[in-house]
Amino acid sequence: MEKSKEEEWGLMFKAEGLKLCIPNALNLLSFTLNLKHASFAVMLTEEEQAFIAYWETNRLKQKKTFNQLLVGLPIGFIFSLPILVNFFSGWYKRADMVGRSQFNPGILIAAVLAIAIFYAIFSKKHKWDMLEQKYTELKKKHDKFLSDTSSS
């Protein structure tokens, strides 16, 4: 009689949405989670509910580019500050001589402003996207909880 794969590899436990296989060969332990059919109703914590309430009131205000620029500009200037420190420190004498002979302060100011503005807007947009993703995930989790509790 031919053995099945489960008998050959060891014990096989099955529950709805969970499959656990413990092989006998060389005392190896392998877990296979198959949660395709699992359905769990999970309630939101107080912190998650507070975040949803906060984000629903502030998401449109924080999405505006001008607001992102104003809030992120100090961080952008801090990010571009090492360029100014590097330029005015004079740590490399030869580059300092060439730089001072061909120095155009407008280009340096424009470069520092461009870096600061780009970093300010980009970092705040990224933060907004991350918070929006968290909001949509929590909202789906909340809606699923409501649908699961109303159907039971």
Sequence and secondary structure as in RCSB ss.txt:
>XXXX:A:sequence
MEKSKEEEWGLMFKAEGLKLCIPNALNLLSFTLNLKHASFAVMLTEEEQAFIAYWETNRLKQKKTFNQLLVGLPI
GFIFSLPILVNFFSGWYKRADMVGRSQFNPGILIAAVLAIAIFYAIFSKKHKWDMLEQKYTELKKKHDKFLSDTS
SS
>XXXX:A:secstr
    HHHHHEEEEEETTEEEEEE GGG  EEE   SS        HHHHHHHHHHHHHHHHHH HHHHHHHHHHH
HHHHHHHHHHHHHH  SHHHHHHHHHT  HHHHHHHHHHHHHHHHHHHHHHHHHHHHHHHHHHHHHHHHHHHHHH
H 
